[in-house]
Amino acid sequence: MSTVQAIFLLPVEVLASLRALEHSFGAWKKAEHPELKSGTEAFIRRQRVSTKKPGIKQVQFKE
């Protein structure tokens, strides 16, 4: 993959958020998040609320 140098301006708030992310890298502890033991996909599926309504036919489109 090739790279290109770019010069651009960022709002101070965005830069502060990026720096906070950089400093927090590696701070994640699995023991502190037992709800994710079965994986993030399973966690998200449990959190979602279904928008399917009974009696309405679901249509699936083929690609």
N, C-alpha and C positions, 0 to 999 in steps of 0.2 A: 504494500500500500504506500503510495507516495503522499507527501505532506506539502502544504503550502503555508507560508507565514501570512498572518493577517493582523491588522491593527484595527481595533474597534473599541468603542466606549461602552461601558456597562454602568447601569445605575449603582450607586453605593450599596443599596440594599441587596441587590443581586450578588455583588461581590462579597458582601458580608456573609450571605447564605452559603456561597461556594466555599469560603474559608472555614465556616463552621462545619460543613460536610467533610472537608479535608482533615480537620482536627479530630473529628469523631470517628474516622475510619479505624476499624478494628475494635471499637468499643462495644460491639454487639456481643452479648453473652447468651448462649442457648439456654442456660439454666434460668435466666430471667424471663423467658418467653415460652413456657410450656404449651401454650395454646397453638404454637406452630410446630409442635413435635411431629405431627403427621404431614407436614409440608405446607407451604404457603397456598398452593392451589386448593387444597382441602379446606384450609381456614377461610379463604375468600368465598368458596362455594357455600360454606355454612353461614357466612355473614350476609350473603345476597338475599334479597327478597324477590320471590318469583313474580313476574309481571304477567304470567300466563293466567288466563281466566277460564274457568270451567265452561264448557259448551261452545267455545270458540275454536274453530279449526285452525291449527298451526300450519303454516305454509313454509316449506323449505325450498330454497332455490338451488338449482344445480349450477355448478360453475362451468 
